[in-house]
Amino acid sequence: MKATKIIGLKVVDKNGIEVGKISNVELSVPREGNVGMPLASSDITVLSFECSEGLLKKKFKIKPEQIFSVGEYTLLNVKKNEISSE
């Protein structure tokens, strides 16, 4: 899936509650040796998403192991309160 398709997706926690939208994708790109090699899922380090709480916007980081699936939305396998904020 292209990063442009991921950014803007709704984020839903394991209780089915919408908690925000993906705002950024960070990749861990090897600096040596593997130039031109495809990235593995282990190279995706963090997805960031923003959550509006009243007038405030708060940013959270999602680790790959916290993601259950990505499709029409990003489904997490954790609750919102188990995600670290930036």
N, C-alpha and C positions, 0 to 999 in steps of 0.2 A: 504494500500500500504506500502511496506517495505521501510525503509529509504534508503537502498542501491539502490532501484529503483528510488528514488527521486533525490539523489545526482547525478549530472551530467546532469540533464534535462535542456533543453534550457528554458529561461525565456523570455516571450513575453509580452509587455505592451498592454494596451487597444487599441492602434492604430495599433497593429499587427507588431510592430517593435521588432526584437530580441534584447534584452538588456543584455544578459549574460547567465550564467549557474549556477545552484544550487551548492553551495560548502559545505553547512553545514545545519544540522537540529538540532534545540535546543528544548528540551521538558521541561516542567515544571512538575516535578514529586513530588507529595505530600510526605512530610517527615513523616507524622503521620497518623495512622489509616488505610488508604486505601491500605495497602500492598497487592499486587496481584490483585488489581482491574484494569480493562482495562482503558486505557486513553481515554478521550473524546476529541473531536476536540478542545475544549477550552483549553486543556493542551498543544497544540502546540503553543509555544510562538513566535518563529521566524524561518524563513528560511533565510539563507544568500546566496547571489549570488555574483559572481565576474563579472565585466565588464571590458573588455580591451578597453582602449581609447588611441590609438597610442601605445607607449611602456609602458604606465602605466596601472596597474591593480587597480581597485577600488572596494571595498566591499560595498554592500548594504544590508540592513535588510528589510525583508518583513513581515508584520504583517498578521495574518490569515484573517482578514477582507479585505485585499488588494488582496487576491487570488480569482479569479473567478472559476478556475478549474485546476485540475492536471490530466494529462493523458500522451500523447506522449510528451507534453511539459507543462510548468507551465504558465498558462494564467492569467495575472493580470487584475484587474478592475481599475487600475490607470495608469497614464502616468509615464514614467521614472523620470521626474523631480519632481514627487510627492512622491518619495521614499527617505527615509533618508539613508545617507551613514554612515558607521561605523567610 
